[in-house]
Amino acid sequence: MSADLKGKRIAILATDGVEGVELTSPREALERAGARVEILAPAGDSIQLWDHDQKSVRVAVDREVSEADPGDYDGLVLPGGVRNADHLRMDPDAVKFVTALARKHRPSA
């Protein structure tokens, strides 16, 4: 990936239980491409990453999703892992953020 994302702001939306490599690999690639990456979560100062069925490291959260303005972001990464998707789809603030960001980037007809 080249530096074609320079100046872009990308949100990674995750919560406890996210598969670690599903968060860290995209974040590293985006940063190498010049993007400013922020980790958003429903709550807390950090989230617990997992490596398959084992707890891994904790990573810092930049801001709670309820405090994030979708209009400030140029893109979104939703990392994989069963726990992450299940928890986020049940969080009203996460759903509201993703919906608003999708509407912002919807192509006009």
DSSP file (Angstrom, degrees, kcal/mol; ACC not computed):
  #  RESIDUE AA STRUCTURE BP1 BP2  ACC     N-H-->O    O-->H-N    N-H-->O    O-->H-N    TCO  KAPPA ALPHA  PHI   PSI    X-CA   Y-CA   Z-CA
    1    1 A M              0   0    0      0, 0.0     2,-0.0     0, 0.0     0, 0.0   0.000 360.0 360.0 360.0 131.0    0.0    0.0    0.0
    2    2 A S        -     0   0    0      1,-0.1     3,-0.4    31,-0.1     2,-0.3  -0.147 360.0 -86.0 -84.8-174.5    1.4    3.4   -1.0
    3    3 A A  S >  S+     0   0    0      1,-0.2     3,-1.3     2,-0.1    30,-0.1  -0.068  84.6 124.9 -84.7  35.8    1.0    6.6    0.9
    4    4 A D  T 3   +     0   0    0     -2,-0.3    -1,-0.2     1,-0.3    30,-0.1   0.492  64.9  60.0 -77.2  -2.0   -2.3    7.3   -0.9
    5    5 A L  T >  S+     0   0    0     28,-2.0     3,-2.6    -3,-0.4    -1,-0.3   0.237  70.6 144.0-106.5  12.9   -4.1    7.8    2.4
    6    6 A K  T <  S+     0   0    0     -3,-1.3    29,-0.2    27,-0.4    28,-0.1  -0.293  74.0  13.3 -55.9 128.1   -2.0   10.7    3.6
    7    7 A G  T 3  S+     0   0    0     27,-1.2    -1,-0.3     1,-0.3     2,-0.3   0.359  97.4 125.7  87.0  -5.9   -4.2   13.1    5.5
    8    8 A K    <   -     0   0    0     -3,-2.6    28,-3.2    26,-0.2     2,-0.6  -0.626  52.6-142.4 -87.2 146.8   -7.2   10.7    5.8
    9    9 A R  E     -a   36   0A   0     -2,-0.3    65,-3.5    26,-0.2    66,-1.0  -0.945  19.6-171.9-112.5 120.8   -8.7    9.9    9.2
   10   10 A I  E     -ab  37  75A   0     26,-2.8    28,-2.4    -2,-0.6     2,-0.4  -0.936  11.2-148.1-118.8 132.8   -9.8    6.3    9.7
   11   11 A A  E     -ab  38  76A   0     64,-2.3    66,-2.5    -2,-0.4     2,-0.6  -0.811   1.8-159.7 -96.7 137.3  -11.7    4.9   12.6
   12   12 A I  E     -ab  39  77A   0     26,-2.9    28,-3.1    -2,-0.4     2,-0.6  -0.981  13.4-158.3-111.5 116.7  -11.2    1.3   13.9
   13   13 A L  E     +a   40   0A   0     64,-2.2     2,-0.3    -2,-0.6    28,-0.2  -0.854  30.2 140.6-101.2 116.7  -14.3    0.3   15.8
   14   14 A A        -     0   0    0     26,-2.6     2,-0.3    -2,-0.6    -2,-0.0  -0.938  27.5-164.7-149.7 167.6  -13.7   -2.5   18.3
   15   15 A T    >   -     0   0    0     -2,-0.3     3,-1.6    26,-0.2    32,-0.1  -0.879  49.5 -48.8-145.8 176.8  -14.5   -3.8   21.7
   16   16 A D  T 3  S+     0   0    0     -2,-0.3    33,-0.2     1,-0.2    71,-0.1  -0.223 121.6  34.3 -51.5 135.6  -13.3   -6.4   24.2
   17   17 A G  T 3  S+     0   0    0     31,-2.8    67,-0.5     1,-0.3    66,-0.4   0.390  78.2 148.3  99.0  -2.7  -12.8   -9.8   22.5
   18   18 A V  E <   -d   49   0B   0     -3,-1.6    32,-2.4    30,-0.6     2,-0.4  -0.381  60.1-103.6 -64.5 142.6  -11.7   -8.5   19.1
   19   19 A E  E >>  -d   50   0B   0     61,-1.4     3,-1.0    30,-0.2     4,-0.7  -0.572  32.1-137.2 -68.2 120.4   -9.3  -10.8   17.3
   20   20 A G  H >> S+     0   0    0     30,-3.5     4,-2.9    -2,-0.4     3,-1.4   0.859  98.4  48.3 -52.3 -49.8   -5.9   -9.1   17.8
   21   21 A V  H 3> S+     0   0    0     29,-0.3     4,-1.5     1,-0.3    -1,-0.3   0.776 104.0  62.8 -65.9 -25.3   -4.5   -9.6   14.3
   22   22 A E  H <4 S+     0   0    0     -3,-1.0    -1,-0.3     1,-0.1    -2,-0.2   0.694 115.1  32.6 -72.3 -18.3   -7.8   -8.3   12.8
   23   23 A L  H <X S+     0   0    0     -3,-1.4     4,-1.8    -4,-0.7    -2,-0.2   0.817 120.7  46.0 -99.0 -48.0   -7.1   -5.0   14.5
   24   24 A T  H  X S+     0   0    0     -4,-2.9     4,-2.5     1,-0.2     5,-0.2   0.886 109.3  51.8 -70.9 -40.0   -3.4   -4.7   14.5
   25   25 A S  H  X S+     0   0    0     -4,-1.5     4,-2.3    -5,-0.3     5,-0.2   0.948 113.2  42.9 -65.5 -48.7   -2.7   -5.6   10.9
   26   26 A P  H  > S+     0   0    0      0, 0.0     4,-2.8     0, 0.0     5,-0.2   0.911 113.7  53.2 -62.5 -39.3   -5.1   -3.2    9.3
   27   27 A R  H  X S+     0   0    0     -4,-1.8     4,-2.5     1,-0.2    -2,-0.2   0.941 110.5  46.5 -60.4 -46.6   -4.0   -0.4   11.7
   28   28 A E  H  X S+     0   0    0     -4,-2.5     4,-2.3     1,-0.2    -1,-0.2   0.913 113.6  48.4 -61.7 -43.5   -0.4   -0.9   10.7
   29   29 A A  H  X S+     0   0    0     -4,-2.3     4,-1.5     2,-0.2    -2,-0.2   0.911 112.2  48.7 -64.5 -42.9   -1.2   -1.0    7.0
   30   30 A L  H  <>S+     0   0    0     -4,-2.8     5,-2.5     2,-0.2    -1,-0.2   0.910 111.8  48.8 -63.5 -42.7   -3.3    2.1    7.2
   31   31 A E  H ><5S+     0   0    0     -4,-2.5     3,-1.4    -5,-0.2    -2,-0.2   0.893 108.9  53.1 -65.7 -39.2   -0.6    4.0    9.1
   32   32 A R  H 3<5S+     0   0    0     -4,-2.3    -1,-0.2     1,-0.3    -2,-0.2   0.835 106.3  54.9 -62.0 -31.4    2.0    2.9    6.6
   33   33 A A  T 3<5S-     0   0    0     -4,-1.5   -28,-2.0    -5,-0.2   -27,-0.4   0.440 127.0-101.4 -83.4   0.7   -0.2    4.4    3.9
   34   34 A G  T < 5S+     0   0    0     -3,-1.4   -27,-1.2     1,-0.3    -3,-0.2   0.461  73.4 141.8  99.2   1.3   -0.3    7.7    5.7
   35   35 A A      < -     0   0    0     -5,-2.5     2,-0.7   -29,-0.2    -1,-0.3  -0.421  52.3-127.7 -77.3 151.7   -3.7    7.5    7.4
   36   36 A R  E     -a    9   0A   0    -28,-3.2   -26,-2.8   -31,-0.2     2,-0.4  -0.905  33.3-159.4 -94.7 117.4   -4.3    8.8   10.9
   37   37 A V  E     -a   10   0A   0     -2,-0.7     2,-0.4   -28,-0.2   -26,-0.2  -0.844  13.0-174.0-108.7 133.9   -6.0    5.9   12.7
   38   38 A E  E     -a   11   0A   0    -28,-2.4   -26,-2.9    -2,-0.4     2,-0.6  -0.988  18.9-138.3-125.5 135.8   -8.1    6.1   15.8
   39   39 A I  E     -a   12   0A   0     -2,-0.4    23,-2.1   -28,-0.2    24,-1.5  -0.830  22.3-169.0 -93.6 123.4   -9.4    3.2   17.8
   40   40 A L  E     +ac  13  63A   0    -28,-3.1   -26,-2.6    -2,-0.6    24,-0.2  -0.855   8.2 174.3-109.8 146.2  -13.0    3.7   19.0
   41   41 A A  E     - c   0  64A   0     22,-1.3    24,-2.4    -2,-0.3    25,-0.3  -0.976  42.8-113.0-146.5 157.9  -14.8    1.5   21.5
   42   42 A P  S    S-     0   0    0      0, 0.0     2,-0.3     0, 0.0    24,-0.2   0.832  95.0 -10.4 -61.1 -32.2  -18.2    1.5   23.3
   43   43 A A  S    S+     0   0    0     20,-0.1     3,-0.1     3,-0.1    20,-0.0  -0.992  94.7  39.0-162.4 156.9  -16.5    2.1   26.6
   44   44 A G  S    S-     0   0    0     -2,-0.3    -3,-0.1     1,-0.1     3,-0.1  -0.023  73.2 -87.5  94.6 168.7  -13.3    2.2   28.5
   45   45 A D  S    S+     0   0    0      1,-0.1    16,-3.0    15,-0.1     2,-0.3   0.612 105.6  15.0 -90.7 -17.1   -9.7    3.3   28.1
   46   46 A S  E     - E   0  60B   0     14,-0.3     2,-0.3    -3,-0.1    14,-0.2  -0.971  65.9-137.9-152.0 163.4   -8.5    0.1   26.6
   47   47 A I  E     - E   0  59B   0     12,-2.3    12,-2.2    -2,-0.3     2,-0.6  -0.940  22.9-117.6-127.1 152.0   -9.8   -3.1   25.0
   48   48 A Q  E     - E   0  58B   0     -2,-0.3   -31,-2.8    10,-0.2   -30,-0.6  -0.783  26.9-154.2 -91.2 118.1   -8.8   -6.7   25.4
   49   49 A L  E     -d   18   0B   0      8,-2.8     7,-3.1    -2,-0.6     2,-0.3  -0.587   8.2-149.7 -86.5 154.5   -7.5   -8.4   22.2
   50   50 A W  E     -dE  19  55B   0    -32,-2.4   -30,-3.5     5,-0.3     2,-0.6  -0.915  13.6-150.2-123.3 151.7   -7.7  -12.1   21.7
   51   51 A D  E >  S- E   0  54B   0      3,-3.2     3,-1.5    -2,-0.3     2,-0.6  -0.899  73.7 -60.7-118.7  96.0   -5.6  -14.6   19.9
   52   52 A H  T 3  S-     0   0    0     -2,-0.6   -32,-0.0     1,-0.2    -2,-0.0  -0.531 122.9 -12.6  60.5-107.3   -8.1  -17.3   18.8
   53   53 A D  T 3  S+     0   0    0     -2,-0.6     2,-0.4    -3,-0.1    -1,-0.2   0.191 123.2  82.6-108.9  17.4   -9.4  -18.6   22.2
   54   54 A Q  E <  S-E   51   0B   0     -3,-1.5    -3,-3.2     0, 0.0     2,-0.1  -0.949  81.9-111.1-122.8 140.9   -6.8  -16.9   24.4
   55   55 A K  E     +E   50   0B   0     -2,-0.4    -5,-0.3    -5,-0.2     3,-0.1  -0.423  39.3 179.4 -63.3 143.2   -6.6  -13.4   25.8
   56   56 A S  E     -     0   0B   0     -7,-3.1     2,-0.1     1,-0.4    -6,-0.1   0.129  39.9 -34.9-115.5-129.6   -3.8  -11.4   24.3
   57   57 A V  E     -     0   0B   0     -9,-0.1    -8,-2.8    -2,-0.1     2,-0.4  -0.467  51.8-119.6 -95.3 167.7   -2.7   -7.8   25.0
   58   58 A R  E     -E   48   0B   0    -10,-0.2     2,-0.4    -2,-0.1   -10,-0.2  -0.846  25.6-157.9-101.5 145.0   -4.8   -4.8   25.8
   59   59 A V  E     -E   47   0B   0    -12,-2.2   -12,-2.3    -2,-0.4     2,-0.1  -0.948  22.9-104.6-123.5 148.9   -4.7   -1.7   23.5
   60   60 A A  E     -E   46   0B   0     -2,-0.4     2,-0.4   -14,-0.2   -14,-0.3  -0.374  26.3-136.1 -70.2 145.3   -5.5    1.8   24.2
   61   61 A V        -     0   0    0    -16,-3.0   -21,-0.2     1,-0.1     3,-0.1  -0.864   4.0-155.4 -99.8 134.9   -8.8    3.4   23.0
   62   62 A D  S    S-     0   0    0    -23,-2.1     2,-0.3    -2,-0.4   -22,-0.2   0.851  72.5 -17.5 -79.1 -35.4   -8.5    6.8   21.5
   63   63 A R  E     -c   40   0A   0    -24,-1.5   -22,-1.3   -20,-0.0    -1,-0.3  -0.977  69.6 -97.4-165.2 155.3  -12.2    7.7   22.2
   64   64 A E  E >   -c   41   0A   0     -2,-0.3     3,-1.8   -24,-0.2     4,-0.5  -0.559  35.6-124.3 -75.0 143.6  -15.5    6.3   23.0
   65   65 A V  G >  S+     0   0    0    -24,-2.4     3,-1.1     1,-0.3    -1,-0.1   0.814 109.9  63.1 -60.7 -30.8  -17.7    5.8   20.0
   66   66 A S  G 3  S+     0   0    0    -25,-0.3    -1,-0.3     1,-0.2   -23,-0.0   0.736 105.8  46.7 -66.2 -20.5  -20.5    7.9   21.6
   67   67 A E  G <  S+     0   0    0     -3,-1.8     2,-0.3     2,-0.0    -1,-0.2   0.469  93.9  98.3 -97.2  -5.0  -18.1   10.9   21.6
   68   68 A A    <   -     0   0    0     -3,-1.1     3,-0.1    -4,-0.5    -5,-0.0  -0.662  65.8-141.4 -90.8 139.4  -16.9   10.4   18.0
   69   69 A D    >   -     0   0    0     -2,-0.3     3,-2.5     1,-0.1     4,-0.2  -0.883   5.2-150.7 -97.7 114.0  -18.4   12.5   15.2
   70   70 A P  G >  S+     0   0    0      0, 0.0     3,-1.6     0, 0.0    -1,-0.1   0.796  94.5  67.4 -54.9 -28.4  -18.8   10.3   12.1
   71   71 A G  G 3  S+     0   0    0      1,-0.3    -3,-0.0    -3,-0.1    -2,-0.0   0.651  90.9  63.2 -66.9 -14.3  -18.3   13.4    9.9
   72   72 A D  G <  S+     0   0    0     -3,-2.5     2,-0.3     2,-0.0    -1,-0.3   0.522  93.3  78.2 -85.5  -5.9  -14.7   13.6   11.1
   73   73 A Y    <   -     0   0    0     -3,-1.6   -63,-0.2    -4,-0.2     3,-0.1  -0.817  54.2-164.6-115.3 146.4  -13.7   10.3    9.5
   74   74 A D  S    S-     0   0    0    -65,-3.5     2,-0.3    -2,-0.3   -64,-0.2   0.537  77.4  -0.1 -98.4 -11.8  -12.9    9.3    6.0
   75   75 A G  E     -b   10   0A   0    -66,-1.0   -64,-2.3     2,-0.0     2,-0.3  -0.984  59.8-136.0-168.6 172.0  -13.2    5.5    6.5
   76   76 A L  E     -b   11   0A   0     -2,-0.3     2,-0.5   -66,-0.2   -64,-0.2  -0.999   2.6-160.3-144.0 138.7  -14.0    2.7    9.0
   77   77 A V  E     -b   12   0A   0    -66,-2.5   -64,-2.2    -2,-0.3    -2,-0.0  -0.991   3.4-167.6-117.9 128.1  -12.5   -0.7    9.8
   78   78 A L        -     0   0    0     -2,-0.5   -64,-0.1   -66,-0.2   -66,-0.1  -0.899  23.5-142.2-111.6  97.8  -14.6   -3.2   11.6
   79   79 A P        -     0   0    0      0, 0.0   -56,-0.1     0, 0.0   -59,-0.1  -0.188  17.5-113.2 -62.4 153.1  -12.2   -5.9   12.7
   80   80 A G        +     0   0    0    -61,-0.1   -61,-1.4   -58,-0.1     4,-0.1  -0.011  59.4 107.6 -77.4-175.8  -13.3   -9.5   12.6
   81   81 A G     >  -     0   0    0    -63,-0.2     4,-1.8     2,-0.1     5,-0.2   0.106  68.5-109.0 110.6 133.9  -13.8  -12.0   15.4
   82   82 A V  H  > S+     0   0    0      1,-0.2     4,-2.4     2,-0.2     5,-0.2   0.905 115.3  52.0 -60.1 -44.7  -17.1  -13.3   16.6
   83   83 A R  H  > S+     0   0    0    -66,-0.4     4,-2.5     1,-0.2     5,-0.3   0.910 107.8  51.9 -61.8 -42.5  -17.1  -11.4   19.9
   84   84 A N  H  > S+     0   0    0    -67,-0.5     4,-2.6     1,-0.2     5,-0.2   0.955 113.2  42.4 -61.0 -52.1  -16.4   -8.0   18.3
   85   85 A A  H  X S+     0   0    0     -4,-1.8     4,-2.2     1,-0.2    -1,-0.2   0.919 114.9  50.4 -62.6 -44.6  -19.3   -8.2   15.8
   86   86 A D  H  X S+     0   0    0     -4,-2.4     4,-0.5    -5,-0.2    -1,-0.2   0.909 114.9  42.8 -62.3 -42.3  -21.7   -9.6   18.4
   87   87 A H  H >< S+     0   0    0     -4,-2.5     3,-0.7    -5,-0.2     4,-0.3   0.913 114.4  49.3 -72.0 -41.7  -21.0   -6.9   20.9
   88   88 A L  H >< S+     0   0    0     -4,-2.6     3,-1.5    -5,-0.3     7,-0.3   0.884 104.7  57.0 -67.8 -37.7  -20.9   -4.0   18.5
   89   89 A R  H 3< S+     0   0    0     -4,-2.2    -1,-0.2     1,-0.3    -2,-0.2   0.706 107.9  50.2 -68.3 -16.1  -24.2   -4.9   16.8
   90   90 A M  T << S+     0   0    0     -3,-0.7    -1,-0.3    -4,-0.5    -2,-0.2   0.459  90.8  91.1 -96.4  -3.1  -25.9   -4.7   20.2
   91   91 A D    <>  -     0   0    0     -3,-1.5     4,-2.4    -4,-0.3     3,-0.2  -0.840  64.3-155.1 -98.2 114.7  -24.4   -1.3   21.1
   92   92 A P  H  > S+     0   0    0      0, 0.0     4,-2.4     0, 0.0     5,-0.2   0.854  93.6  51.4 -58.2 -37.5  -26.7    1.6   20.0
   93   93 A D  H  > S+     0   0    0      2,-0.2     4,-2.3     1,-0.2     5,-0.2   0.889 110.4  48.8 -68.4 -37.8  -23.9    4.1   19.8
   94   94 A A  H  > S+     0   0    0     -3,-0.2     4,-2.5     2,-0.2     5,-0.2   0.932 112.9  47.1 -65.8 -45.2  -21.8    1.8   17.6
   95   95 A V  H  X S+     0   0    0     -4,-2.4     4,-2.5    -7,-0.3     5,-0.2   0.919 112.3  50.3 -62.3 -43.8  -24.7    1.2   15.3
   96   96 A K  H  X S+     0   0    0     -4,-2.4     4,-2.3    -5,-0.2    -1,-0.2   0.909 111.5  48.6 -60.8 -43.6  -25.5    4.9   15.1
   97   97 A F  H  X S+     0   0    0     -4,-2.3     4,-2.5     2,-0.2     5,-0.2   0.946 113.4  45.5 -63.1 -49.4  -21.9    5.7   14.3
   98   98 A V  H  X S+     0   0    0     -4,-2.5     4,-2.4     1,-0.2    -2,-0.2   0.913 113.6  49.8 -62.5 -43.2  -21.6    3.1   11.5
   99   99 A T  H  X S+     0   0    0     -4,-2.5     4,-2.2    -5,-0.2    -1,-0.2   0.924 112.3  47.1 -62.0 -45.4  -24.9    4.0   10.0
  100  100 A A  H  X S+     0   0    0     -4,-2.3     4,-2.0    -5,-0.2    -1,-0.2   0.896 112.7  49.0 -65.4 -40.2  -24.0    7.7    9.9
  101  101 A L  H  X S+     0   0    0     -4,-2.5     4,-1.6     2,-0.2    -1,-0.2   0.897 110.4  51.2 -66.9 -38.9  -20.6    7.1    8.4
  102  102 A A  H  < S+     0   0    0     -4,-2.4     4,-0.4    -5,-0.2    -2,-0.2   0.907 110.1  49.4 -63.5 -41.3  -22.1    4.9    5.7
  103  103 A R  H >< S+     0   0    0     -4,-2.2     3,-0.9     1,-0.2    -1,-0.2   0.887 107.3  55.7 -64.2 -38.2  -24.7    7.6    4.8
  104  104 A K  H 3< S+     0   0    0     -4,-2.0    -1,-0.2     1,-0.2    -2,-0.2   0.868 114.8  38.4 -61.0 -37.3  -21.9   10.1    4.6
  105  105 A H  T 3< S+     0   0    0     -4,-1.6    -1,-0.2    -5,-0.1    -2,-0.2   0.297  84.2 125.7-101.7   9.4  -20.0    8.0    2.1
  106  106 A R    <   -     0   0    0     -3,-0.9     2,-0.1    -4,-0.4    -3,-0.0  -0.509  67.6-114.1 -68.1 130.2  -23.0    6.8    0.1
  107  107 A P        -     0   0    0      0, 0.0     2,-0.2     0, 0.0    -1,-0.1  -0.390  32.0-113.9 -63.7 141.4  -22.6    7.6   -3.6
  108  108 A S              0   0    0      1,-0.1    -3,-0.0    -2,-0.1     0, 0.0  -0.508 360.0 360.0 -76.8 146.9  -25.1   10.0   -4.9
  109  109 A A              0   0    0     -2,-0.2    -1,-0.1     0, 0.0     0, 0.0   0.455 360.0 360.0 -81.7 360.0  -27.6    8.7   -7.4
